[in-house]
Amino acid sequence: MSEKPDLIIENGSLKMDGSGGNHYYEFVKGNYKYVCYLNILGTADTSPAILSVYKDNKEILNMSAEIR
């Protein structure tokens, strides 16, 4: 946590996903888009968060994440 981050993204937008509380944050930097999904409702197998990264609107990363 004391290391300098490799990437800082700002000015994201909050998007609500239905009425159950699930939502996501979307950030754009150059030709990259970063989307962090927060899963409030789901099953026991649902990841609490998912990070997706897109380059030129093509998904290049999709991974489960933890909320800390």
C-alpha positions as CSV (number, residue, x, y, z in Angstrom):
1,M,0.0,0.0,0.0
2,S,3.0,2.3,0.3
3,E,4.0,2.0,-3.4
4,K,3.1,4.6,-5.9
5,P,0.3,3.3,-8.2
6,D,1.0,2.5,-11.8
7,L,-2.3,4.1,-13.0
8,I,-4.6,6.7,-11.6
9,I,-8.0,7.2,-13.2
10,E,-10.4,10.0,-12.3
11,N,-13.8,11.4,-13.2
12,G,-15.6,8.1,-13.4
13,S,-19.4,7.8,-13.6
14,L,-21.7,5.8,-11.4
15,K,-24.3,3.6,-13.2
16,M,-27.1,1.9,-11.4
17,D,-27.9,-1.6,-12.6
18,G,-31.6,-2.3,-11.8
19,S,-33.3,-1.7,-8.5
20,G,-31.5,-4.4,-6.3
21,G,-28.5,-2.3,-5.5
22,N,-26.0,-3.7,-8.0
23,H,-24.1,-0.9,-9.7
24,Y,-20.8,-0.1,-11.5
25,Y,-18.3,2.6,-12.0
26,E,-17.0,3.4,-15.4
27,F,-13.8,5.3,-16.1
28,V,-12.3,6.2,-19.5
29,K,-8.7,7.1,-20.1
30,G,-7.6,7.4,-23.7
31,N,-8.7,4.4,-25.7
32,Y,-9.2,2.3,-22.5
33,K,-12.4,1.9,-20.5
34,Y,-12.3,0.5,-16.9
35,V,-15.6,-0.9,-15.4
36,C,-15.8,-2.0,-11.8
37,Y,-19.1,-3.9,-11.1
38,L,-20.2,-4.1,-7.5
39,N,-22.6,-7.0,-6.9
40,I,-24.9,-6.3,-3.9
41,L,-27.4,-9.1,-4.8
42,G,-26.3,-12.5,-6.0
43,T,-25.7,-16.1,-5.0
44,A,-23.1,-17.5,-2.7
45,D,-20.9,-18.0,-5.8
46,T,-21.2,-14.4,-7.0
47,S,-18.0,-12.4,-6.8
48,P,-18.5,-9.2,-4.7
49,A,-16.9,-7.2,-7.5
50,I,-15.7,-7.7,-11.1
51,L,-13.2,-5.6,-13.0
52,S,-13.4,-5.4,-16.8
53,V,-11.0,-3.5,-19.0
54,Y,-11.7,-2.6,-22.6
55,K,-9.3,-1.4,-25.3
56,D,-10.9,0.2,-28.3
57,N,-14.3,-1.2,-27.0
58,K,-12.9,-4.8,-27.0
59,E,-12.7,-6.6,-23.6
60,I,-9.1,-7.4,-22.8
61,L,-9.6,-8.3,-19.1
62,N,-12.4,-9.6,-16.9
63,M,-11.6,-10.7,-13.4
64,S,-13.2,-11.2,-10.0
65,A,-12.2,-8.7,-7.3
66,E,-12.6,-8.2,-3.6
67,I,-13.9,-5.0,-1.9
68,R,-11.5,-3.7,0.7
